Amino acid sequence: MRTRLAALLVPVLLLAGCTAGGEEGAPTTRDRAAQSRPSPFADCAELTAAPAPSGTATPVPTDGGTPLPELTLTCFTGGAPVALRDVRGPVVINLWASWCAPCRKELPAFQRLSERADGRLTVLGVNTRDTRGGAQSIGEDFGVRFPTLVDQGEALQRALGRNAIPLTVLVDGGGRIRHVDASGALDDARLTALVREHLDVAVPA
């Protein structure tokens, strides 16, 4: 009976998200090797840059939603830490880890969203409970280029009251959370629909 229950739980966990199995800990040989290679991810400096010129910015909603948590995280590429509340919206935040199978499955779709958005919104990764080597290898292998923050203490997950990853947070132009999605690996169509529904941003197919 126990064997049968265990077999049933495995696909459920894969569909719902990852809650264990992280690679966090002391630096590994892969971590040290990763430090000698350029980061695949974009720099974070543009995340808090001045708003786009008049006429190209997305209208800022004035009601509803909750503010992003008051958290400051480090950028994968280094440089100044980033305060989440200073990130210019609209932004789609994806919490992920290299050891999480649904995260790996959906990361290419987030990269394509960042390319298709063409300035309409920002895609921001938050790498959690991971090793630097693991995260960098996934970025290199999957061609992930959007800026990525590091949150090894799961501070953002705790602030959102969520346990599993992947986790997608849709934030409007005023820095307010409009939707948190924990349904599992997202594809291009689902991401496009979520962005349109919750951020009122139309991204080309």
ZAVOMI-72477 format. One record per atom (N, C-alpha, C): residue in three letters; x, y, z. Coordinates in steps of 0.001 Angstrom, whole numbers, padded with zeros to 6 digits, always signed. Layout:
N
ALAXYZ ...
% end
This chain:
205
MET+000832-001205+000000 MET+000000+000000+000000 MET+000866+001255+000000 ARG+001933+001233+000848 ARG+002822+002402+000912 ARG+003518+002646-000415 THR+003927+001569-001071 THR+004591+001701-002375 THR+003658+002338-003391 ARG+002374+001920-003367 ARG+001394+002460-004305 ARG+001169+003951-004046 LEU+001078+004354-002762 LEU+000884+005770-002417 LEU+002070+006613-002847 ALA+003273+006078-002635 ALA+004473+006819-003036 ALA+004495+007033-004534 ALA+004093+006013-005288 ALA+004083+006126-006749 ALA+003086+007169-007219 LEU+001967+007290-006491 LEU+000959+008271-006869 LEU+001391+009696-006527 LEU+002184+009839-005458 LEU+002585+011177-005014 LEU+003622+011824-005921 VAL+004471+011022-006548 VAL+005551+011583-007363 VAL+005035+012480-008475 PRO+004095+012024-009348 PRO+003616+012920-010412 PRO+002861+014118-009867 VAL+002180+013948-008709 VAL+001464+015080-008125 VAL+002435+016172-007733 LEU+003557+015808-007101 LEU+004557+016795-006697 LEU+005173+017472-007910 LEU+005385+016715-008981 LEU+005973+017302-010174 LEU+005037+018318-010804 LEU+003727+018050-010745 LEU+002763+018963-011327 LEU+002569+020198-010461 ALA+002543+019998-009150 ALA+002227+021096-008240 ALA+003411+022020-008016 GLY+004608+021524-008147 GLY+005783+022352-007902 GLY+006765+021629-007013 CYS+007910+022278-006767 CYS+008977+021663-005993 CYS+009052+022304-004614 THR+009132+021459-003582 THR+009227+021974-002225 THR+010469+021491-001504 ALA+011221+020609-002108 ALA+012409+020071-001448 ALA+013432+019689-002497 GLY+014606+019254-002019 GLY+015631+018780-002936 GLY+016578+019854-003398 GLY+016635+020967-002672 GLY+017489+022081-003085 GLY+018956+021739-003050 GLU+019750+022506-003801 GLU+021188+022277-003876 GLU+021975+023279-003045 GLU+021284+024055-002192 GLU+021985+025078-001436 GLU+023001+024440-000507 GLY+024038+025187-000154 GLY+025055+024682+000742 GLY+026400+025286+000421 ALA+027475+024611+000852 ALA+028821+025119+000630 ALA+029145+025139-000856 PRO+030024+026076-001285 PRO+030386+026147-002701 PRO+030960+024831-003199 THR+030551+024434-004386 THR+031023+023195-004982 THR+032057+023521-006060 THR+032652+022457-006624 THR+033600+022649-007728 THR+032914+023350-008888 ARG+031639+022997-009140 ARG+030888+023628-010225 ARG+030663+025110-009929 ASP+030440+025450-008645 ASP+030286+026857-008270 ASP+031556+027640-008570 ARG+032689+027079-008176 ARG+033964+027775-008404 ARG+034250+027925-009889 ALA+033895+026910-010678 ALA+034082+026998-012126 ALA+033165+028064-012712 ALA+031936+028157-012183 ALA+030972+029136-012695 ALA+031448+030559-012460 GLN+032132+030788-011341 GLN+032603+032134-011025 GLN+033623+032651-012031 SER+034287+031724-012725 SER+035294+032133-013700 SER+034699+032382-015082 ARG+033408+032075-015252 ARG+032751+032285-016542 ARG+031827+033493-016464 PRO+031609+034184-017585 PRO+030652+035300-017575 PRO+029245+034807-017265 SER+028488+035612-016554 SER+027113+035237-016229 SER+026256+035262-017488 PRO+025356+034280-017659 PRO+024453+034307-018820 PRO+023334+035335-018652 PHE+023076+035744-017407 PHE+021947+036622-017124 PHE+022297+038088-017326 ALA+021278+038882-017628 ALA+021480+040316-017837 ALA+021780+041014-016512 ASP+022415+042158-016609 ASP+022683+042977-015436 ASP+021360+043521-014893 CYS+021349+043842-013605 CYS+020113+044293-012956 CYS+019958+045814-012911 ALA+020938+046545-013421 ALA+020903+048007-013303 ALA+019663+048619-013935 GLU+019185+048039-015043 GLU+018039+048605-015749 GLU+016714+048378-015029 LEU+016710+047499-014033 LEU+015450+047182-013345 LEU+014842+048386-012648 THR+015700+049268-012166 THR+015211+050436-011434 THR+015499+051737-012181 ALA+015705+051627-013484 ALA+015989+052808-014302 ALA+014758+053694-014387 ALA+014944+054880-014915 ALA+013834+055825-015055 ALA+012764+055253-015967 PRO+011508+055646-015794 PRO+010417+055145-016643 PRO+010666+055452-018111 ALA+010009+054694-018969 ALA+010134+054902-020409 ALA+009571+056270-020782 PRO+009995+056840-021916 PRO+009494+058145-022349 PRO+007974+058161-022461 SER+007394+059322-022323 SER+005942+059484-022389 SER+005391+058925-023696 GLY+004302+058184-023572 GLY+003679+057620-024763 GLY+004006+056159-024965 THR+005083+055655-024293 THR+005447+054250-024451 THR+005255+053461-023167 ALA+005039+054139-022065 ALA+004879+053449-020791 ALA+003477+052870-020655 THR+003388+051775-019910 THR+002095+051158-019639 THR+001371+051963-018570 PRO+000068+052249-018731 PRO-000674+052997-017711 PRO-000571+052326-016347 VAL-000438+053140-015294 VAL-000298+052616-013942 VAL-001666+052513-013285 PRO-002098+051303-012880 PRO-003377+051166-012197 PRO-003365+051928-010873 THR-004514+052362-010444 THR-004580+053160-009215 THR-005357+052466-008102 ASP-005851+051260-008342 ASP-006600+050584-007293 ASP-006269+049101-007278 GLY-006526+048477-006122 GLY-006342+047038-005995 GLY-004894+046611-005873 GLY-004706+045313-005653 GLY-003374+044749-005529 GLY-002736+045045-004189 THR-001616+044381-003932 THR-000839+044617-002722 THR+000600+044931-003116 PRO+001290+045772-002341 PRO+002665+046120-002709 PRO+003599+044918-002621 LEU+004661+044962-003396 LEU+005707+043961-003258 LEU+006295+044041-001850 PRO+006796+042928-001317 PRO+007420+042952+000006 PRO+008627+043895+000032 GLU+008921+044432+001192 GLU+010093+045291+001356 GLU+011327+044416+001512 LEU+011829+043930+000396 LEU+012991+043050+000382 LEU+014055+043613-000546 THR+015301+043400-000183 THR+016425+043769-001042 THR+017231+042511-001316 LEU+017426+042196-002599 LEU+018116+040970-002994 LEU+019338+041306-003839 THR+020289+040396-003856 THR+021490+040596-004667 THR+021230+040172-006101 CYS+021961+040784-007021 CYS+021863+040433-008433 CYS+022851+039317-008737 PHE+022464+038382-009589 PHE+023343+037262-009930 PHE+024662+037761-010518 THR+024606+038868-011242 THR+025814+039387-011889 THR+026638+040281-010969 GLY+026163+040516-009737 GLY+026877+041401-008829 GLY+026326+042816-008899 GLY+027104+043765-008441 GLY+026656+045155-008445 GLY+025801+045468-007229 ALA+025110+046589-007287 ALA+024312+047046-006157 ALA+023114+046126-005924 PRO+022766+045864-004654 PRO+021559+045084-004354 PRO+020322+045797-004906 VAL+019276+045027-005146 VAL+018058+045563-005751 VAL+016906+045495-004745 ALA+016292+046624-004480 ALA+015087+046650-003647 ALA+013895+046330-004537 LEU+013145+045302-004190 LEU+012037+044880-005048 LEU+011036+046004-005303 ARG+010801+046829-004299 ARG+009811+047896-004469 ARG+010306+049005-005396 ASP+011601+048977-005730 ASP+012132+049973-006664 ASP+012132+049482-008104 VAL+011786+048202-008311 VAL+011771+047648-009665 VAL+010624+048270-010455 ARG+010959+048783-011623 ARG+009960+049450-012461 ARG+009051+048415-013132 GLY+007750+048566-012933 GLY+006783+047643-013526 GLY+006231+048167-014840 PRO+005400+047390-015503 PRO+004978+046057-015085 PRO+006103+045025-015202 VAL+006053+044052-014298 VAL+007114+043045-014269 VAL+006516+041682-013953 VAL+007061+040660-014594 VAL+006693+039272-014324 VAL+007877+038630-013619 ILE+007684+038247-012358 ILE+008755+037670-011547 ILE+008591+036162-011501 ASN+009655+035448-011844 ASN+009627+033989-011850 ASN+010623+033449-010822 LEU+010111+032769-009780 LEU+010973+032128-008788 LEU+011293+030720-009261 TRP+012595+030385-009302 TRP+013002+029106-009859 TRP+014287+028593-009226 ALA+014581+027330-009482 ALA+015839+026706-009059 ALA+016221+025657-010085 SER+017505+025406-010210 SER+017974+024468-011236 SER+017556+023036-010946 TRP+017338+022690-009679 TRP+016977+021319-009305 TRP+015480+021038-009453 CYS+014708+022055-009786 CYS+013249+021935-009873 CYS+012844+021650-011320 ALA+012325+020444-011573 ALA+011985+020036-012944 ALA+010959+020953-013614 PRO+009846+021329-012942 PRO+008895+022244-013595 PRO+009528+023610-013894 CYS+010464+024039-013043 CYS+011151+025316-013291 CYS+011940+025245-014588 ARG+012691+024163-014747 ARG+013488+023997-015965 ARG+012591+023932-017195 LYS+011442+023293-017045 LYS+010531+023143-018180 LYS+010005+024498-018661 GLU+009708+025414-017728 GLU+009073+026668-018111 GLU+010042+027818-018382 LEU+011291+027714-017956 LEU+012227+028833-018119 LEU+012354+029317-019563 PRO+012439+028428-020566 PRO+012515+028923-021944 PRO+011313+029781-022334 ALA+010128+029472-021811 ALA+008940+030270-022127 ALA+009061+031675-021544 PHE+009660+031795-020368 PHE+009876+033115-019781 PHE+010910+033907-020584 GLN+011935+033214-021089 GLN+012904+033904-021934 GLN+012235+034415-023209 ARG+011391+033586-023806 ARG+010688+034022-025017 ARG+009736+035177-024706 LEU+009102+035154-023540 LEU+008228+036261-023149 LEU+009026+037555-023051 SER+010212+037481-022469 SER+011032+038692-022330 SER+011423+039255-023688 GLU+011613+038374-024660 GLU+011966+038820-026009 GLU+010752+039380-026740 ARG+009609+038720-026584 ARG+008393+039147-027275 ARG+007817+040428-026687 ALA+008092+040668-025402 ALA+007514+041836-024728 ALA+008000+043149-025328 ASP+009236+043163-025824 ASP+009766+044341-026521 ASP+009534+045636-025735 GLY+009874+045609-024443 GLY+009773+046816-023629 GLY+008438+047037-022951 ARG+007439+046225-023284 ARG+006115+046401-022677 ARG+006111+046008-021200 LEU+006976+045064-020835 LEU+007110+044633-019455 LEU+008506+044052-019267 THR+008851+043784-018014 THR+010145+043198-017678 THR+009934+041807-017120 VAL+010771+040865-017533 VAL+010782+039537-016932 VAL+011984+039485-015998 LEU+011726+039110-014756 LEU+012762+039091-013721 LEU+012784+037718-013054 GLY+013942+037082-013027 GLY+014085+035807-012344 GLY+014534+036006-010906 VAL+014086+035120-010030 VAL+014583+035071-008658 VAL+014994+033629-008399 ASN+016296+033404-008334 ASN+016842+032065-008126 ASN+016884+031783-006622 THR+016277+030668-006208 THR+016130+030400-004780 THR+016613+029005-004419 ARG+017194+028868-003238 ARG+017666+027577-002716 ARG+018474+026804-003753 ASP+019447+027449-004331 ASP+020197+026859-005428 ASP+021684+027106-005216 THR+022514+026491-006049 THR+023934+026800-006081 THR+024204+027712-007267 ARG+025263+028478-007175 ARG+025603+029368-008291 ARG+025908+028555-009546 GLY+026627+027455-009372 GLY+026963+026626-010525 GLY+025746+026035-011199 GLY+024789+025555-010390 GLY+023566+024986-010952 GLY+022762+026013-011721 ALA+022595+027193-011119 ALA+021821+028253-011773 ALA+022497+028720-013058 GLN+023820+028901-013007 GLN+024528+029380-014187 GLN+024458+028361-015324 SER+024592+027086-014995 SER+024532+026046-016028 SER+023179+026027-016723 ILE+022097+026186-015941 ILE+020759+026210-016534 ILE+020615+027434-017441 GLY+021109+028592-016977 GLY+021050+029796-017798 GLY+021780+029613-019118 GLU+022936+028978-019063 GLU+023727+028751-020271 GLU+023053+027728-021187 ASP+022594+026629-020605 ASP+022018+025543-021408 ASP+020705+025948-022072 PHE+019884+026734-021369 PHE+018561+027083-021866 PHE+018497+028459-022509 GLY+019627+029163-022552 GLY+019637+030473-023188 GLY+018841+031519-022425 VAL+018832+031425-021089 VAL+018092+032386-020265 VAL+018946+033635-020076 ARG+018397+034790-020486 ARG+019183+036023-020473 ARG+018580+037125-019607 PHE+017336+036972-019165 PHE+016733+038061-018390 PHE+017432+038219-017036 PRO+017376+039412-016437 PRO+018055+039644-015161 PRO+017530+038717-014079 THR+018432+038307-013189 THR+018080+037336-012152 THR+018648+037756-010805 LEU+017795+037745-009783 LEU+018198+038021-008413 LEU+018407+036702-007682 VAL+019107+036763-006562 VAL+019408+035572-005771 VAL+018729+035693-004409 ASP+017986+034650-004023 ASP+017252+034644-002754 ASP+017407+033272-002097 GLN+018589+033004-001559 GLN+018847+031685-000988 GLN+018088+031456+000313 GLY+017667+032518+000975 GLY+016940+032363+002230 GLY+015441+032243+002065 GLU+014958+032187+000814 GLU+013528+032063+000521 GLU+012704+033201+001131 ALA+013308+034366+001250 ALA+012620+035503+001867 ALA+011370+035903+001085 LEU+011458+035892-000248 LEU+010312+036293-001055 LEU+009183+035271-000938 GLN+009520+033990-000971 GLN+008491+032963-000796 GLN+007791+033115+000544 ARG+008562+033330+001597 ARG+007962+033481+002919 ARG+007062+034704+002983 ALA+007521+035798+002376 ALA+006729+037027+002394 ALA+005416+036858+001638 LEU+005433+036011+000604 LEU+004223+035760-000184 LEU+003357+034658+000418 GLY+003884+033972+001440 GLY+003139+032882+002057 GLY+003032+031658+001180 ARG+004059+031450+000333 ARG+004046+030305-000592 ARG+005238+029406-000302 ASN+005067+028112-000556 ASN+006117+027157-000258 ASN+006771+026577-001504 ALA+005965+026189-002488 ALA+006492+025492-003653 ALA+006967+026450-004737 ILE+007867+025964-005572 ILE+008260+026646-006794 ILE+008046+025660-007938 PRO+007896+026127-009173 PRO+008009+027517-009619 PRO+006839+028371-009140 LEU+007127+029651-009042 LEU+006134+030615-008599 LEU+006265+031843-009495 THR+005133+032332-010001 THR+005148+033487-010900 THR+004322+034603-010285 VAL+004923+035788-010186 VAL+004274+036940-009571 VAL+004123+038029-010633 LEU+002892+038471-010879 LEU+002632+039514-011869 LEU+002401+040838-011141 VAL+003250+041815-011454 VAL+003270+043104-010757 VAL+002968+044218-011748 ASP+002031+045108-011400 ASP+001631+046164-012328 ASP+002619+047334-012333 GLY+002309+048342-013132 GLY+003195+049490-013278 GLY+003351+050307-012017 GLY+002460+050122-011049 GLY+002558+050830-009773 GLY+003248+050021-008698 GLY+003808+048868-009067 GLY+004518+048039-008109 GLY+003620+047209-007210 ARG+002380+046958-007651 ARG+001443+046195-006839 ARG+001196+044811-007453 ILE+001159+043813-006580 ILE+000963+042431-007025 ILE-000479+042236-007466 ARG-000644+041786-008714 ARG-001977+041547-009262 ARG-002342+040074-009300 HIS-001347+039206-009307 HIS-001645+037775-009363 HIS-000388+036993-009008 VAL-000584+035892-008255 VAL+000500+034950-007964 VAL+000065+033588-008482 ASP+000866+033011-009369 ASP+000514+031738-009996 ASP+001439+030632-009493 ALA+000842+029576-008957 ALA+001609+028429-008474 ALA+001053+027141-009067 SER+000568+027226-010302 SER-000106+026090-010931 SER+000844+025093-011577 GLY+002152+025362-011546 GLY+003103+024458-012180 GLY+003740+025114-013391 ALA+004390+024309-014216 ALA+005108+024842-015369 ALA+004162+025546-016339 LEU+004504+026794-016673 LEU+003696+027592-017594 LEU+004276+027523-019002 ASP+003404+027574-020012 ASP+003879+027606-021393 ASP+003625+028995-021979 ASP+003976+029175-023236 ASP+003865+030493-023875 ASP+002437+031020-023864 ALA+001489+030160-024214 ALA+000100+030600-024297 ALA-000436+031017-022936 ARG-000139+030237-021905 ARG-000625+030554-020565 ARG+000008+031841-020041 LEU+001296+032025-020283 LEU+001962+033252-019852 LEU+001358+034478-020537 THR+001140+034369-021835 THR+000548+035478-022583 THR-000829+035828-022034 ALA-001616+034790-021719 ALA-002962+035009-021192 ALA-002923+035656-019808 LEU-002013+035216-018956 LEU-001895+035786-017611 LEU-001504+037261-017661 VAL-000562+037586-018550 VAL-000099+038963-018688 VAL-001231+039866-019182 ARG-001993+039371-020125 ARG-003112+040162-020649 ARG-004199+040339-019579 GLU-004523+039257-018885 GLU-005608+039307-017904 GLU-005278+040157-016691 HIS-004071+040014-016155 HIS-003759+040644-014867 HIS-002969+041948-014974 LEU-002269+042142-016109 LEU-001490+043369-016275 LEU-002007+044244-017407 ASP-002992+043732-018143 ASP-003555+044462-019275 ASP-002473+044819-020285 VAL-001541+043904-020497 VAL-000460+044091-021464 VAL-000606+043028-022551 ALA-000694+043448-023780 ALA-000799+042533-024914 ALA+000602+042270-025478 VAL+001039+041028-025396 VAL+002358+040642-025904 VAL+002165+039893-027213 PRO+002872+040268-028275 PRO+002720+039572-029558 PRO+003059+038096-029443 ALA+002380+037283-030225 ALA+002627+035838-030215 ALA+003966+035526-030860 
% end
